[in-house]
Amino acid sequence: MTMPQRTDMEAVGRAFASAVHEHWMVFLVEGIILVILGLAAILLPPLATLAFTIVIGWIFLVSGVLGLITTFWARNAPGFWWSLVSALIGIAAGLVLLLRPLSGTLSLTLVLIAFFVIEGVASIMYSIEHRNQLSGRWGWMLISGIIDLILAAIIFAGLPGTAAWALGLLVGINMVFGGAALIGMALAARHPA
C-alpha cells in the first residue's frame, strides 16, 4: 500500500525538478528582484513599513468587498449575519489601514509583538519538552525561542518609535533570504540532475 504513494511522490518530485529546470531563469530573476527589494526595505525600513501597511490595507479591503458580495449573493445560506459582520470588519480594517496607515502600522506592530511572544514561548516549551529526543538540537530551538522573546521586548520597549521600522526591516530581511533561496535553487537547477 505504501509503494504506490512513494511512486506518486517520486513522480511529483521529478515533475517539480523538471519544471524548475525548464524555468530556472524565471526563478533567478525573481530571486534577484526579491533580494534588491529586500535590501531596499532594510535600507529604508520606514518606507517599507508604510508600503507593507498599505498593501495589507488593500488586501483587507478587497477581501472584505468580495466577502460582502458573496454574502449577499448567498444570503439564504446559514451564517449570513456572521459572514456580513466578517465582510464589514474586513472593509473597515482595510479603510483604516489605507486612510490612516501610520496608526495602522502601530496596530500591525502590536500584532507582530504578540506573534514573537507566542512563537518564542511555544519554541521554548517545545525545546524543553523534546530535549531528550532532540539531543544536541534542542538547544537551537531554545535559543530561537529566547531570540523571539528578545525581539518582542526590543520592539515593545521602543514603541511607538519601533513601529516605524520594525515591519519594514523584518519584511526586508525575509525578502533577502527568500530571494537568496530562489537564486540558489535556480542556479542549482540550470543543469538537469
PEKAZI-V621366 format. One record per backbone hydrogen bond with DSSP energy under -0.5 kcal/mol. NH is the residue of the N-H (numbers start at 1). CO is the residue of the C=O. E is the energy in kcal/mol with one decimal. If there is no record, write none. Layout:
nh: [NH/NH]
co: [CO/CO]
e: [E/E]
//
This chain:
nh: [5/6/7/8/9/10/11/12/13/14/15/16/17/18/19/20/21/22/23/24/26/27/28/29/30/31/32/33/34/35/36/37/38/39/40/41/42/43/44/45/48/49/50/51/52/53/54/55/56/57/58/59/60/61/62/63/64/65/66/67/68/69/70/71/72/73/74/75/77/80/83/84/85/86/87/88/89/90/91/92/93/94/95/96/97/98/99/100/104/105/106/107/108/109/110/111/112/113/114/115/116/117/118/119/120/121/122/123/124/125/126/127/128/129/130/131/134/135/137/138/140/141/142/143/144/145/146/147/148/149/150/151/152/153/154/155/156/157/158/159/161/162/163/164/165/166/169/170/171/172/173/174/175/176/177/178/179/180/181/182/183/184/185/186/187/188/189/190/190]
co: [1/2/3/4/5/6/7/8/9/10/11/12/13/14/15/16/17/18/19/21/23/23/24/25/26/27/28/29/30/31/32/33/34/35/36/37/38/39/40/42/44/45/46/47/48/49/50/51/52/53/54/55/56/57/58/59/60/61/62/63/64/65/66/67/68/69/70/72/74/77/79/80/81/82/83/84/85/86/87/88/89/90/91/92/93/94/95/96/100/101/102/103/104/105/106/107/108/109/110/111/112/113/114/115/116/117/118/119/120/121/122/123/124/125/126/128/130/132/134/134/137/137/138/139/140/141/142/143/144/145/146/147/148/149/150/151/152/153/154/156/158/158/160/161/162/162/165/166/167/168/169/170/171/172/173/174/175/176/177/178/179/180/181/182/183/184/185/186/187]
e: [-0.7/-2.2/-2.4/-2.6/-2.6/-2.3/-2.2/-2.3/-2.5/-2.5/-2.5/-2.6/-2.5/-2.4/-2.4/-2.6/-2.3/-2.5/-1.6/-1.0/-0.7/-1.7/-2.2/-2.6/-2.6/-2.5/-2.4/-2.6/-2.5/-2.3/-2.5/-2.9/-2.8/-2.7/-2.2/-2.4/-2.2/-2.4/-2.2/-0.6/-2.2/-2.7/-2.2/-2.5/-2.7/-2.4/-2.2/-2.4/-2.5/-2.2/-2.3/-2.3/-2.6/-2.6/-2.9/-2.5/-2.4/-2.5/-2.7/-2.4/-2.3/-2.4/-2.6/-2.1/-2.2/-2.0/-2.1/-1.0/-2.0/-0.8/-2.4/-2.4/-2.5/-2.4/-2.5/-2.5/-2.4/-2.2/-2.3/-2.6/-2.9/-2.3/-2.5/-2.5/-2.4/-2.1/-3.1/-2.5/-2.1/-2.2/-1.3/-1.7/-2.7/-2.2/-2.0/-1.9/-2.1/-2.4/-2.3/-2.4/-2.5/-2.4/-2.7/-3.2/-2.5/-2.6/-2.5/-2.5/-2.5/-2.7/-2.6/-2.5/-2.3/-2.6/-2.0/-1.0/-2.7/-0.6/-2.3/-2.0/-0.7/-1.3/-2.2/-2.6/-2.4/-2.1/-2.2/-2.7/-2.2/-1.9/-2.4/-2.9/-2.3/-2.3/-2.8/-2.7/-2.6/-2.9/-1.4/-1.3/-1.0/-1.2/-1.0/-1.4/-1.0/-2.9/-2.6/-2.5/-2.7/-2.4/-2.5/-2.3/-2.5/-2.4/-2.3/-2.7/-2.8/-2.5/-2.2/-2.0/-2.6/-2.6/-2.5/-2.8/-2.7/-2.0/-1.5/-0.5/-0.7]
//
